[in-house]
Amino acid sequence: MPGQVDLLVAHPAALQERLGLAAEAAWLGRVQSHPVRVRHLRKSVGVPPTFRTEAVVLRSIRYGEADRVLHLYSRERGRIGAIAKGVRRVKSRFGGRLEPLFRVDLIVHEGRGELVTVTSAETVDPHAGLRERRDSLERATQACDAVLRLLDSQEPNPAAYNLLCHELQLLDRRPEAATRSQALAFRLKLLLAAGFAPELGACASCGEREHLGAFSASAGGVVCPGCEAGSFALDEEAHSFLVHALGRQLADFPTASDRALGQADRAIAETLEHHAHVRLRRVAA
């Protein structure tokens, strides 16, 4: 219902709660910024050196003669850096299961270094369909890059993980989903999962709910004429796109004109840069 969309957008914290997002304690964030402390903490609380997790392969880099370093985003551990030894050999036990965009069930061993070692990998979803279509592959790669750049901590974020899985599945199953509007809808929802969703239901500066025709990343969202210093014009169509992209299911993404999508892209990009200090390539048409 329209009223439900407005409520969710006006109160992003409520939507975060419904998505299963929970704020971690401040001390844990400080501890996890230091790998040595993380290892000591794990030992003190009895975290086993070998664990199992489901993950999406975001990026794969050649290392040495036969190995690969993997950037993973996992359900239980958030971002993980891993090494897959011997994966490039013809008779590797991993086969092709550790290529980018694969969703896999892993068993990994945690040693003294910062990289965990993959000891077992089983395919959950290879997303084979999207690899056969250039547009789908490009959008999927952009989605993984956004997750890699924005979510760099080792804290679990179930909402972000589920969002990424749904995005890859959507692009794999529906070729028509590989559009600019859908890619922008994903980025906006990823901002929400990361805790940076812009205010869209009222002026981010004063709370005014009428005449919201501009956007200010520094203010945190849409703004009214009295608070528009440092903002850029946001058409009603672009504002509506952002509202519906945030309030609807990922598969039910809205569409808009190129002009409106350009403004929405700018709003998302400037929010990322100002609040998350992340600069992503703009989403091409």
C-alpha positions in Angstrom: 0.0 0.0 0.0 1.2 3.6 -0.7 1.1 4.5 3.0 3.3 1.6 3.9 6.0 2.8 1.4 6.0 6.3 2.8 6.3 5.0 6.4 9.2 2.8 5.6 11.0 5.6 3.7 10.4 8.2 6.4 11.8 5.9 9.0 14.7 4.0 7.6 15.6 2.6 11.0 12.3 0.8 11.1 13.0 -0.8 7.7 16.5 -1.8 8.9 15.0 -3.6 11.9 12.5 -5.4 9.6 15.4 -6.5 7.4 17.2 -8.0 10.4 19.9 -5.4 10.7 21.4 -4.9 14.2 24.0 -2.4 15.3 27.1 -4.0 16.7 28.7 -2.8 19.9 31.2 0.0 19.4 34.0 -1.9 21.1 33.7 -4.8 18.7 34.1 -2.4 15.8 37.3 -1.1 17.3 38.6 -4.6 18.0 37.9 -5.8 14.5 40.0 -3.0 13.0 43.1 -4.8 14.4 43.7 -8.3 13.1 46.0 -9.2 16.0 43.3 -8.4 18.5 40.7 -10.3 16.5 42.8 -13.5 16.7 43.3 -13.0 20.5 39.6 -12.4 20.9 38.7 -15.5 19.0 41.0 -17.6 21.1 39.6 -16.2 24.3 36.0 -17.0 23.3 36.8 -20.4 21.9 36.1 -19.7 18.2 37.2 -22.9 16.3 40.1 -22.5 13.8 38.0 -24.3 11.1 34.5 -23.2 10.3 31.8 -23.6 7.7 30.0 -20.7 5.9 28.1 -19.9 2.8 29.6 -17.1 0.7 29.6 -15.4 -2.7 32.9 -15.0 -4.5 33.2 -11.3 -5.2 36.7 -11.3 -6.8 39.5 -13.7 -7.6 43.2 -12.8 -8.0 45.9 -15.1 -9.3 48.6 -15.8 -6.7 51.8 -17.8 -7.2 51.9 -20.6 -9.7 48.6 -22.4 -8.9 46.8 -20.5 -6.1 44.1 -17.8 -6.0 43.3 -15.1 -3.4 39.6 -14.7 -3.0 37.5 -11.8 -1.8 34.3 -13.4 -0.3 31.2 -12.1 1.3 29.8 -14.6 3.7 26.6 -15.1 5.6 28.2 -15.7 9.0 31.4 -13.7 8.8 30.8 -10.8 6.5 33.9 -10.0 4.3 36.5 -12.7 4.2 39.9 -12.8 2.5 40.8 -16.4 1.6 43.4 -18.4 -0.3 42.5 -21.4 -2.4 45.7 -23.5 -2.8 46.1 -25.3 -6.1 42.8 -24.1 -7.5 44.4 -23.3 -10.9 45.7 -26.8 -11.4 43.9 -28.8 -14.0 43.0 -31.6 -11.5 42.2 -29.2 -8.6 39.6 -30.6 -6.2 37.8 -27.3 -6.4 37.0 -27.5 -10.1 35.6 -24.2 -11.2 33.6 -23.6 -8.1 35.6 -20.6 -6.8 35.1 -18.3 -9.8 33.6 -14.8 -9.2 29.8 -14.8 -8.8 29.6 -18.3 -7.6 27.5 -18.9 -4.4 29.3 -21.6 -2.5 29.2 -23.6 0.8 32.8 -23.5 2.2 34.9 -25.1 4.9 37.8 -22.8 5.7 40.8 -23.0 8.1 41.9 -20.0 10.1 45.7 -19.9 10.5 48.0 -17.2 11.8 47.8 -14.9 8.7 45.0 -12.6 7.8 43.8 -15.0 5.0 41.8 -18.1 5.8 42.5 -21.2 3.7 39.7 -22.8 1.8 39.7 -26.6 2.4 36.3 -27.5 0.8 33.9 -25.9 -1.6 30.4 -27.0 -2.8 28.3 -25.1 -5.3 25.1 -23.6 -4.0 24.3 -21.6 -7.2 26.8 -21.0 -10.1 24.5 -18.4 -11.7 25.3 -19.9 -15.1 22.6 -18.1 -16.9 23.9 -14.6 -16.3 27.4 -15.5 -17.5 25.9 -16.1 -21.0 24.6 -12.6 -21.3 26.9 -9.6 -21.4 24.4 -7.1 -19.8 23.6 -9.5 -16.9 27.2 -10.3 -16.3 28.1 -6.6 -16.2 25.4 -5.7 -13.8 26.3 -8.7 -11.5 29.9 -7.7 -11.5 28.9 -4.1 -10.6 26.8 -5.5 -7.7 29.7 -7.5 -6.4 32.1 -4.6 -6.7 29.7 -2.4 -4.7 29.6 -5.0 -1.9 33.4 -5.3 -2.0 33.9 -1.6 -1.7 31.1 -0.7 0.8 31.1 -3.6 3.2 34.7 -4.1 4.2 34.3 -5.3 7.8 34.3 -8.9 9.1 31.0 -8.4 10.9 28.0 -10.4 9.6 25.3 -8.5 7.8 22.5 -10.9 6.9 20.5 -8.3 5.2 23.3 -7.3 2.9 24.2 -11.0 2.2 20.6 -11.9 1.3 20.3 -8.8 -0.9 23.4 -9.8 -2.9 22.1 -13.3 -3.3 18.7 -12.1 -4.5 20.4 -9.7 -6.9 22.5 -12.4 -8.5 19.5 -14.8 -8.7 17.4 -12.1 -10.3 20.0 -11.3 -12.9 20.5 -15.0 -13.5 16.8 -15.9 -13.9 15.5 -12.7 -15.6 17.5 -11.3 -18.5 15.2 -8.2 -18.7 16.3 -7.2 -15.1 19.8 -6.1 -16.4 18.7 -2.5 -16.5 20.0 0.8 -15.2 16.9 1.3 -13.0 17.3 -2.2 -11.4 21.0 -1.6 -10.7 20.2 1.7 -9.0 17.5 0.0 -6.9 20.1 -2.5 -5.8 22.6 0.2 -4.8 20.0 2.1 -2.9 19.0 -1.0 -0.9 22.6 -1.8 -0.3 23.0 1.7 1.2 20.1 0.8 3.5 21.7 -2.5 4.5 25.0 -0.6 5.3 23.2 2.0 7.4 23.5 4.9 5.0 20.0 5.2 3.5 19.1 8.8 2.6 16.0 10.5 4.1 13.3 10.6 1.5 10.1 11.3 3.4 10.9 14.7 4.9 13.5 17.5 4.7 16.7 16.0 6.1 17.6 19.3 7.7 14.3 20.7 9.2 11.7 17.9 8.8 9.4 19.8 6.4 7.3 17.3 4.4 6.3 19.5 1.5 8.2 21.0 -1.6 11.1 18.5 -1.4 12.7 19.4 -4.7 16.4 19.1 -4.0 18.9 16.6 -2.6 21.8 17.2 -0.3 24.2 14.4 0.6 25.7 16.4 3.4 22.3 16.9 4.9 21.4 13.3 4.5 18.6 13.3 1.9 16.0 15.4 0.3 15.7 19.0 1.4 13.1 21.9 1.2 13.7 25.3 -0.5 14.8 26.8 2.9 17.5 24.2 3.4 18.8 23.7 -0.2 22.2 25.4 0.1 24.7 23.0 -1.4 22.1 20.8 -2.9 21.1 19.9 -6.5 17.7 19.8 -8.1 15.8 16.5 -7.7 12.7 16.2 -10.0 9.5 14.7 -8.6 10.0 11.7 -10.9 13.5 11.1 -9.5 12.3 11.5 -6.0 9.4 9.0 -6.7 11.9 6.5 -8.2 14.0 6.6 -5.0 11.0 6.2 -2.8 9.7 3.2 -4.6 13.1 1.6 -5.2 13.6 1.6 -1.5 10.1 0.5 -0.5 9.5 -2.2 -3.1 10.9 -5.7 -3.3 14.1 -6.0 -5.4 12.4 -7.9 -8.2 9.6 -5.2 -8.4 12.0 -2.4 -9.3 10.5 0.8 -10.6 11.4 2.5 -13.9 11.9 6.1 -14.8 13.2 8.4 -17.6 16.9 8.8 -18.3 16.8 12.2 -16.7 15.3 11.0 -13.5 17.6 8.0 -13.3 20.6 10.3 -13.8 19.5 12.4 -10.8 18.8 9.3 -8.7 22.3 8.0 -9.7 23.9 11.2 -8.5 21.9 11.2 -5.2 23.1 7.6 -4.5 26.7 8.3 -5.6 27.0 11.5 -3.5 25.5 9.7 -0.5 28.1 7.0 -0.8 31.0 9.4 -1.1 29.9 11.7 1.7 28.9 9.2 4.3 30.7 6.0 3.4 33.8 7.6 1.7 33.3 5.2 -1.2 33.4 6.2 -4.8 31.8 3.8 -7.3 31.5 4.2 -11.1 28.2 5.7 -12.1 25.6 3.2 -13.4 25.6 3.5 -17.2 22.4 3.2 -19.2 
